[in-house]
Amino acid sequence: MHKNSRLPRRITAFCAALAVVVAPPLFAQSEPEGEIEALGQELSTYVFPDAGPYTPESIAIGNARQIELWARSAHADAGAEAFSHWDEDGEIPGACAACHSGQGFRAFHGLDGSTPGPLQSPVPTGGVVDCETCHNPGLATIETVTLPSGVAHPAEAAEVPCLTCHTGRAAGERVAGATADMPDDAVNPELSFVNPHYKIAGATWLGGYGGVGYHYPGKTYSGRFLHAKPVATCLSCHEPHALTVNEAICLTCHQTGQPDEIRISRQSYDGSGDTEKGIAADIRANSDLLMREMTAYAEEIAGIGLLYDGARYPYFFADANLDGVADQSDGRPVAYNGWTPRLLRAAYNWKVVNADPGIHVHNPHYALELLYDSTEALATARGADFAAMGLLR
């Protein structure tokens, strides 16, 4: 889609949302009085003051500010990759439409009168996370949201949209099943990368209980990360229309409103001994360390170099000659083909942690545990001195 078409599509989405503002229709004079009132409540596109003269800014629209914030947010950007990815096809696959289209979301939950469940048919492109995605009265009837792990999590109406679309598409159990009954360090051409998907804060927030990460046997994992009250749900911190973080909430308990600078522990997890920096820095350091371990393991044990490119699916590519450039086939980079069960589990956990940019707020303990266990598994297989790395779990 041409870049110049982004603005018209955003305006179209904005106008669709504006149609929910209550005011009488333009040509209602020919209808009986009762029908005029009913029609005005159902479809309201025009707004008029009680009397004139008037200026446009004097017309009161109760939710104008909310509409404005939403229209500028990523949820309303019809030109964004999240909504325009399928433009050439003209339709969104049912498996994707539940989160990438307001129409698909309502169909998935049966809010449009259909039977709830995975969509069996595609949905037309052009939709976004519109007003009725989060304001549909039927959301109050939904009591649980089923996670990719199979866990049915109790959810309030306000949480249903967040948890439906921000818990990813995979779980650790899927990785465990894909690598079961295989030698840990033998390359298996049947294996391929398992992607947890994107912006999976709802899943990482629930931690070990939600099961989004691969859990190593014999290890225990932190569950749902519970902030002190009043921080209890997504809306406690996130403005639902603009999607911005309310940093004033942080200042209720912390000395800074910058989440990256907040530290929740007096011990160093990355071996640096620095407890002045935010916990996000420990997570980044351990994530970088795990990536180095993955690269070293791929060369030494799997025998095929591994490269990561976050801008290209499936993100991990082969570098057989170790020249730092992805191997090519028919003009395309070769997807990594040296997966062993041990390497796949670690790569999946690395992606889980990095698929949630705010994991240091949503569940730092769970992130550190996944990184620690994955690094330990690879370092042990390579014969590296894991203890000397100084990590804490």
C-alpha angles and dihedrals in degrees: 000000000000114000092234090064093065095083096052091048091050090049090050091053090047092052090050089055093045089060089077092068109109116242136120119277119252099244102039099120095097094056126088113262096253092050091049091058093046093047091049090056094050102042120022117166102147129060123201130175120236092251141358165273093067144151124232093247090057093064107102116221110178098212098032093117092051091049091049093052092046093048090057095046131095090250090066098042102110090180094059120108091249090066105022098048091100099041094114090053093047093221140063117232113248092242090060101033096076089074104021098055134040089219091052092048092054092047092049091056095037092244090137093058095266126120110279117244143077112336114254094194134048123256125226117260123245100070128117137184091294132185096273092053089074102019102048108129090222091071087081090068094057110094103174140026116211113224125214087258089062094251111141103217119199108240137184118230093257091054098048097085092044095049094041093058105026103054097080132231102272142044137204091258089065091057091046090053094047092053100037120129093010129120106262096230104034118107109242117194089202091067122091133174117283111216117208088201127232142309091008098170093136091060098043090047088061091049120182091356090060092044099213093141129064106260116212115227113262094021128110124217135205115253130213112347107237117198120200115271134308088034101082110125141029090267091057089077108012123073099227098217104037091031089220123142117250098227091184087075089061090055090061088080108001132067093233136043092212106100093203090060097050117105121195099185139054093215130079115241099184099056094250096108089223110135095165096078124078120272088247088072092057090051092049092048093050091045090054090047091052091051090053090050091050091051093048093046092049091054098040103035108019093036094220122097118242126217128183124213113176092193096060131059128260083028098207117082137181123255102179095169093045093231093136093250125103115252114252133222122178089348094305131103114258114245111238109278103179100082119152120183091252094051094045093053092051094045091050092052091047089054092046091057093045095043088071109059089190098047090121086067101032098049118339094168093057092047093052092048094052092048094046096050094044093049091047092052094052096041091050092051090051093048091242121153099256094175090059089062088073097219122160125208 
